[in-house]
Amino acid sequence: MPALPRFSEHWLLLCGLALTRIIGWGSTYYAPAVLGNYLARDIGLSGEVVFGGITVLLVVGALVAPAIGRHLDSYGTRRSMCAGAVICALGLALLSFAQGPVSYLATWFVIGIGHAMTLANVGNVTVAQLTGERTRRIIGLMMLVTGLASSVFWPLTAALSAAYGWRTTLLVFAAIQIVIVLPIHLMIPARRVRLPAPGQPAATVAEEGRVPPAHRRATFWLVATAFSASGVVSWGLPLHLIGMMQSSGLSQATAVAIATLNGPATLAARLVDVVAGERLPVERVALVGLLLGPLACLLMAVAPGSAPVAIAFSCLFSAAMGVISVARATLPLSLFGRRGFATMLGQLTVPQNFAFATAPLLFAVLIERFGVSVTLVISAIVQLVALVAMLVLVRRLGAIESSSCP
């Protein structure tokens, strides 16, 4: 395995980056779920405003992602990730002084910029620039570890808030960005791995990608459609899952117990992809997830008040989303190559983040107006759109590869 030495060379940094992903997601994206009650009590924020901070984060990420992507391809990720850690620290510190809806949402604008400069796409680009041919497996491992962010930071946030208050908790999170995250980001090589110029003999499929320039525009929109449509459901439905099960007749204790299966099922699916995924093209692995998602929703729609059905739904849907989340990070790399990978991810972020940002409110409206069963059917239809887009993509890739064979 020629890429193994590169992994060995950077293993300490990769472990550090996995830690910073847990800290980054845990202290920003997952924190409002715990802090909501404190924010409502102390500064009178409604649940919509509290989680509106996440919407601001995602929209800001969509707006700045293309520019960040171009910067990463030109200069590497070190500058962006170091600056992002400082900006996240500033945003979290400002959030601790929030006095109402305006100041609260304004601080999420700052956090959103820092988040876009350090997490998600930027972390995946760092892995691609460091690890070469083993990028897919290592990104999968990173996402496997990132799945622990809520498990670590929900109880940590709750314990710190109960002991010292939510404002002090946010100041602690800001300090962690400076004391732990920033030093790890400073370990990233100042320059990215140099790739051969286009047309040079040293260029490989991994660097140039599997899609010729003439087919890239159509391929881009198929990928964007598949992952944006599936993302609307994966970012919207789980937030309302417990309430949906309760309104279908399950007790709160049963609904919560079933919902806790989401994490293990997601991690298990990501682990399977890490272990066995390299044997199959990533687009075919994504097809499995895009097929399981609508099947799970239709199953739940048929018998929403059944605990065994709810358990099956929770496991199947979470497994599907776990597979798709890894594919969302690795399929663009497979199709478009490492050259320009950051720019391509930045462009894909725009439709995806706007879709993700609308998802929580959209599902709240659907459930209120149409009920659980109809919402699940709509979810299945939206995911079928994603499945069709991926099927078309697979057919196009087959035709491209056939035409390139002598």
C-alpha positions in Angstrom: 0.0 0.0 0.0 2.0 3.0 -1.2 -0.1 5.5 0.7 0.4 3.8 4.1 3.7 5.7 4.9 1.9 9.0 4.3 -0.8 7.9 6.8 2.0 6.9 9.3 3.8 10.2 8.8 0.7 12.2 9.7 -1.1 9.9 12.2 -0.6 12.2 15.2 -2.0 15.2 13.3 -4.9 13.2 12.0 -5.8 12.1 15.6 -5.6 15.7 16.6 -7.8 16.8 13.8 -10.4 14.1 14.9 -10.3 15.7 18.3 -10.8 19.2 16.9 -13.8 18.0 14.9 -15.5 16.7 18.1 -14.8 20.0 19.9 -15.9 22.1 16.9 -19.2 20.3 16.3 -19.9 19.7 19.9 -19.4 23.3 21.1 -21.3 24.9 18.2 -23.8 22.8 16.3 -24.9 20.6 19.3 -24.7 23.1 22.1 -28.1 24.8 21.6 -30.0 21.5 22.2 -28.7 21.7 25.8 -28.6 25.5 26.3 -32.1 26.1 25.0 -33.8 26.0 28.4 -31.2 28.3 29.9 -31.5 30.8 27.0 -35.3 30.8 27.3 -35.2 31.4 31.1 -32.5 34.0 31.2 -32.9 36.1 28.0 -36.3 35.0 26.8 -35.4 33.3 23.6 -38.0 31.0 22.0 -37.0 27.6 20.6 -37.3 28.9 17.1 -34.7 31.6 17.8 -32.4 29.3 19.7 -32.2 26.8 16.8 -32.3 29.8 14.3 -28.7 30.2 15.3 -28.0 26.9 13.5 -29.8 28.2 10.5 -27.6 31.3 10.5 -24.5 29.1 10.8 -25.5 27.0 7.7 -26.5 30.0 5.6 -23.3 31.8 6.3 -21.4 28.6 5.5 -23.2 28.4 2.1 -22.3 32.0 1.3 -18.6 31.9 2.1 -17.8 28.2 1.1 -17.0 28.9 -2.6 -14.4 31.6 -1.7 -12.9 29.4 1.1 -12.7 26.5 -1.3 -10.7 28.5 -3.8 -8.4 29.6 -1.1 -7.8 26.1 0.2 -6.8 24.9 -3.3 -4.3 27.7 -3.7 -2.8 27.9 -0.2 -3.7 24.8 1.7 -5.9 24.6 4.9 -3.5 25.7 7.6 -4.3 29.5 7.4 -8.0 28.9 7.2 -8.2 26.4 10.1 -6.0 28.5 12.4 -8.0 31.7 11.6 -11.3 29.7 12.0 -10.3 28.5 15.5 -9.8 32.1 16.6 -13.0 33.3 15.0 -15.0 30.4 16.6 -13.5 31.4 20.0 -14.5 35.0 19.4 -18.0 34.0 18.4 -18.5 31.7 21.4 -17.2 34.4 23.8 -19.6 36.9 22.2 -22.4 34.4 22.5 -21.8 34.3 26.3 -22.7 38.0 26.5 -25.9 37.7 24.4 -28.8 39.7 25.9 -31.6 39.0 23.4 -32.6 37.7 20.0 -30.6 40.2 17.9 -27.3 39.8 19.8 -27.8 36.0 19.9 -28.3 35.6 16.2 -25.6 38.1 15.4 -23.0 36.0 17.2 -24.0 33.0 15.2 -23.0 34.9 12.1 -19.4 35.1 13.6 -19.5 31.5 14.6 -20.7 30.5 11.1 -17.7 32.1 9.5 -15.3 30.3 11.9 -17.2 27.0 11.5 -16.9 27.3 7.7 -13.2 27.9 7.9 -12.4 24.9 10.2 -15.0 22.1 10.0 -16.7 19.8 7.5 -15.3 20.6 4.0 -12.1 22.1 5.3 -11.3 19.1 7.4 -11.9 16.7 4.5 -9.7 18.8 2.2 -6.9 18.6 4.8 -7.2 14.8 4.9 -7.2 14.7 1.0 -4.1 16.9 0.9 -2.3 14.8 3.5 -3.2 11.2 2.8 -3.5 10.7 -0.9 -5.0 7.4 -2.1 -6.3 6.5 1.4 -8.4 9.6 1.7 -11.8 7.8 1.5 -11.0 5.5 4.3 -9.5 8.2 6.6 -12.4 10.6 6.0 -14.7 7.7 6.9 -12.8 7.2 10.2 -12.9 11.0 10.8 -16.7 11.0 10.4 -17.0 7.9 12.6 -15.2 9.8 15.4 -17.2 13.0 14.7 -20.3 11.0 15.4 -19.3 11.0 19.0 -19.5 14.8 19.3 -23.0 14.9 20.6 -22.3 12.0 23.0 -19.4 13.9 24.5 -20.6 17.5 24.4 -24.3 17.1 25.4 -23.4 15.7 28.9 -20.4 18.0 29.1 -22.5 21.1 28.3 -25.2 20.0 30.7 -22.8 19.4 33.5 -20.9 22.7 33.0 -24.1 24.7 32.7 -25.6 23.2 35.8 -22.4 23.9 37.8 -21.3 27.3 36.5 -24.0 28.7 34.2 -24.4 28.8 30.5 -22.4 31.9 30.0 -19.3 30.5 31.7 -19.8 27.3 29.8 -19.5 29.2 26.5 -16.4 31.0 27.7 -14.9 27.6 28.5 -15.7 26.4 25.0 -14.1 29.6 23.6 -10.9 28.9 25.7 -10.8 25.3 24.4 -10.7 26.7 20.8 -7.5 28.7 21.7 -5.8 26.3 24.1 -6.5 23.0 22.3 -7.9 23.5 18.7 -5.5 26.3 17.6 -2.3 24.5 18.5 -3.4 21.4 16.6 -4.3 23.4 13.5 -0.8 25.0 13.7 0.6 21.5 13.2 -0.9 21.3 9.6 1.8 21.7 7.0 2.0 25.2 5.7 1.7 24.1 2.1 -0.5 21.5 0.6 0.8 18.4 -1.2 1.9 19.6 -4.7 -0.1 17.9 -7.4 1.1 17.5 -11.0 0.0 20.1 -13.5 -2.9 19.1 -15.8 -1.7 16.9 -18.6 1.5 15.8 -17.0 2.2 12.0 -17.2 2.3 11.9 -13.4 -1.3 12.8 -13.2 -3.5 9.9 -12.0 -7.2 9.2 -11.8 -7.1 10.0 -8.1 -5.8 13.5 -8.9 -7.8 14.3 -12.1 -11.0 12.4 -11.1 -13.1 10.0 -13.1 -15.3 12.6 -14.9 -13.8 14.4 -18.0 -14.3 18.2 -18.1 -17.0 18.0 -20.7 -19.3 16.0 -18.3 -18.5 17.8 -15.1 -21.3 20.4 -15.1 -24.1 17.7 -15.5 -22.3 15.5 -12.9 -22.1 18.4 -10.4 -25.8 19.0 -10.6 -26.7 15.3 -10.2 -24.5 15.1 -7.1 -25.9 18.4 -5.7 -29.5 17.2 -6.3 -28.9 13.8 -4.7 -27.3 15.1 -1.6 -29.4 18.2 -1.2 -32.6 16.3 -1.4 -31.5 13.6 0.9 -30.1 16.2 3.3 -33.4 18.0 3.6 -34.8 14.8 5.2 -31.6 13.8 7.2 -31.3 17.3 8.7 -35.0 17.9 9.3 -36.7 14.6 10.2 -34.5 13.5 13.1 -35.1 16.7 15.0 -38.8 15.9 15.2 -38.5 12.1 15.6 -39.3 11.9 19.3 -42.3 14.1 19.0 -43.5 12.2 15.9 -43.4 8.9 17.8 -45.2 10.3 20.8 -47.9 11.8 18.6 -48.3 8.3 17.0 -49.1 6.8 20.4 -45.8 5.8 21.9 -44.9 6.9 25.4 -42.1 9.5 25.9 -39.9 6.9 27.5 -40.3 4.5 24.6 -39.8 7.2 22.0 -36.6 8.5 23.7 -35.3 4.9 24.0 -35.9 4.2 20.3 -34.4 7.6 19.3 -31.2 6.7 21.1 -30.6 3.9 18.6 -29.9 6.5 16.0 -26.3 7.1 17.2 -25.2 3.4 17.3 -26.9 2.7 14.0 -25.2 5.7 12.3 -21.8 4.7 13.7 -22.2 1.1 12.7 -23.1 2.1 9.1 -20.1 4.4 8.9 -17.8 1.7 10.3 -19.0 -0.8 7.7 -18.3 1.7 5.0 -14.8 2.3 6.4 -14.0 -1.4 6.6 -15.6 -2.6 3.3 -16.4 0.5 1.4 -13.2 0.7 -0.6 -14.2 -2.5 -2.4 -17.1 -0.8 -4.1 -17.4 2.5 -6.0 -18.6 5.2 -3.6 -21.6 6.0 -5.8 -22.9 2.4 -5.5 -22.5 2.6 -1.7 -24.5 5.8 -1.7 -27.2 4.1 -3.7 -27.7 1.7 -0.9 -28.3 4.5 1.6 -30.5 6.4 -0.7 -32.7 3.3 -1.1 -32.9 2.4 2.6 -34.0 5.9 3.5 -37.3 6.0 1.7 -38.1 2.4 2.5 -37.6 3.2 6.2 -40.0 6.2 5.9 -42.7 4.2 4.1 -42.4 1.4 6.7 -42.9 3.9 9.5 -45.8 5.6 7.6 -47.7 2.3 7.4 -47.6 1.6 11.2 -46.4 4.7 13.0 -47.6 3.7 16.4 -45.8 0.3 16.5 -42.7 0.1 18.7 -41.1 -2.7 16.6 -41.7 -0.7 13.4 -40.3 2.4 15.0 -37.2 0.5 16.1 -36.7 -0.8 12.5 -37.3 2.7 11.1 -34.7 4.2 13.5 -32.0 1.7 12.7 -32.6 1.6 8.9 -33.0 5.4 8.5 -29.9 6.1 10.7 -27.8 3.6 8.9 -28.9 5.1 5.6 -27.9 8.6 6.7 -24.6 7.3 8.1 -23.7 5.9 4.7 -24.9 9.0 2.8 -23.0 11.4 5.1 -19.7 9.6 4.2 -20.6 9.5 0.5 -21.3 13.3 0.6 -17.7 13.9 1.6 -16.0 11.2 -0.5 -18.0 11.0 -3.8 -16.9 14.5 -5.1 -13.3 13.4 -4.5 -13.8 10.2 -6.5 -15.6 12.0 -9.3 -13.6 15.2 -9.6 -10.2 14.3 -8.1 -7.9 15.9 -5.6 -7.1 18.8 -8.0 -9.6 21.5 -7.2 -11.3 19.3 -4.6 -11.8 22.2 -2.1 -13.3 24.4 -4.8 -15.7 21.8 -5.9 -16.8 21.1 -2.3 -17.3 24.8 -1.7 -19.6 25.0 -4.7 -21.5 21.9 -3.6 -21.9 23.4 -0.1 -24.1 26.3 -1.5 -27.2 24.2 -2.5 -26.6 21.7 0.3 -26.4 24.2 3.1 -29.5 26.1 2.0 -31.4 22.8 1.8 -30.1 21.9 5.3 -31.0 25.3 6.7 -34.6 25.1 5.6 -35.1 21.5 6.8 -36.0 21.9 10.5 -38.7 24.6 9.9 -40.0 22.7 6.9 -40.6 19.5 8.8 -42.2 21.4 11.7 -44.7 22.9 9.3 -45.3 19.5 7.5 -46.0 17.7 10.8 -48.3 20.4 12.1 -50.3 20.7 8.9 -50.4 17.1 7.6 -49.5 14.8 10.5 -46.9 12.1 10.9 -47.9 9.6 8.2 -48.2 12.2 5.4 -44.9 13.8 6.5 -43.2 10.4 6.3 -44.6 9.8 2.8 -43.4 13.2 1.7 -40.0 12.4 3.2 -39.9 9.2 1.1 -40.8 11.1 -2.1 -38.0 13.6 -1.5 -35.5 10.8 -0.9 -36.7 9.1 -4.1 -35.7 12.2 -6.0 -32.2 11.8 -4.5 -32.2 8.1 -5.5 -33.2 8.9 -9.1 -30.5 11.5 -9.4 -27.9 9.0 -8.1 -29.2 6.3 -10.5 -28.8 8.7 -13.4 -25.3 9.5 -12.2 -24.3 5.8 -12.0 -25.6 5.3 -15.6 -23.7 8.3 -16.8 -20.5 7.1 -15.1 -20.9 3.7 -16.7 -21.3 5.3 -20.2 -18.2 7.6 -19.6 -16.1 4.7 -18.5 -17.3 2.5 -21.4 -16.5 5.3 -23.9 -13.0 5.8 -22.5 -12.1 2.1 -22.9 -10.1 1.2 -26.1 
